[in-house]
Amino acid sequence: MNAESIKKASAIYFSLLKERVIDETSEHFEAYFEPEVRQTVLLMADESGTYIIEAPKRIHLVVQPTGSVFATNFTHMRDKHNQVETKKQFHLMSVILMSFLASVDQNQAAKIRTKREGISFYSLERKVNELIINWDRILKSNPNFGDEERIDMREVVTMWKYMEVDRDDASLRKVNKRTRIGLIASSMRLLETEGLVVILDWDDIPKVIPKQELFERIEYLYHDYERYEFMKKLVSEEEGEHAEDTQD
C-alpha cells in the first residue's frame, strides 16, 4: 500500500466524517473505487466503528450502533440536538421517526409518491395517533405489552395522550415540543440535520420530503438490522393482528 493511496483514503474518510455522504460530483468519488484506496477507507471505517454504504451514485458513512469511537450517549445527543430534552421525549420521538420510516419504506409506487409529494405533519400525526390508540387498547388487556420488546409502551402512550393537539400554523413555526405537531416537527428536524429529508411549506401545510439518501440508507443499512424490521412491523401491523396476540 503506497503513500499516495493512504493520502487519498484519508482525504476521502475525513470528507465523509464532515459531510456524511459524498456523491458522484465529488472529487473523491472516483478515487474511492481505486482498489487500494477503497481497502484503506474500509479499514479506517472498521477501526473507528463506522460503516461505509456504497450506493450507485453515493457513498455514505454511518456510525455502528456499538463499539464506535463516534457513538454518543443520550446526554451527548441532547447537547447536539436541542430538540431532545428528556429520555421520555426521545422514546416518543423514536416512535414518530419509526412511523415515518415505515410509511416511506413500502413498495416502489409508494416510494415514488412520497418522494414527489412528501408526507404532511398532519398525516403523520394521524398515523401516530392511531398507533398510540391501538397500543393503549392493548395495554388495558395486556399490561406487560412491550416488555419483551424492551419498549416502555405505557410511558409512550401516556405522554402522547396528554400532549396538546395544536394545529395553529403560527405555533408550528415556533416548534413547540409540548404539542404533538411540534414534537413531530422536532423529530423530522433530526432527519433534516442528517441530510436525509427536506422540510417544506412552513407557511402552508408543513410536510417532509424524503431524499434519495434516506432511501439508500434504508435499502443498504436499515434492512440489515433485525430491530428495524421488527419495529417497522410493530408500527405497521393492523389492529386485528394485535388483538389476536392479546387473546393468546
Secondary structure, DSSP 8 states (H G I E B T S, - for coil): --HHHHHHHHHHHHHHHHHSEEETTSTTHHHHTSHHHHHHHHHHHHHTTEEEEE-SSEEEEEE-SSS-TT---HHHHHHH-TT--SHHHHHHHHHHHHHHHHHHSS-HHHHHHHHHH-EEHHHHHHHHHHHHHHHHHHHHH-TTTTTTTT--HHHHHHHHHTSB----HHHHHHT-TTBHHHHHHHHHHHHHHTTSEEEE-TTSS-EEEE-HHHHHHHHHTGGG-HHHHHHHHHHH--HHHHHHHHT-
